[in-house]
Amino acid sequence: MSKPKMTCEEVLKQLVAYLDHETDARTAAQMERHLEECRGCCSRAEFEKGLNARVREVGSTTAPSHLRARIKKLIEKF
């Protein structure tokens, strides 16, 4: 017997895990069905995907030496 359709609240609670491929196949399939039908949740998923891509992009950039030195000084104070 298949589980009833997911609500927007259920989708949003599991969205990050779904985007990170951390849900089981059944949950992923239910999420995909919901995202195909719900414009609001689909928009949120697209936003989260873009945000994740930007964070990965920025996270791979090395901070300038003057910024690293400033941060090091702040850390040494504590």
Buried (B, 14 or more C-beta within 10 A) or exposed (E): EEEEEBEEEBBBEBBEBBBEEEBEEEBBEBBEEBBEEBEEBBEBBEEBEEEEEEEEEEEEEEEEEEEEEEEEEEEEEE
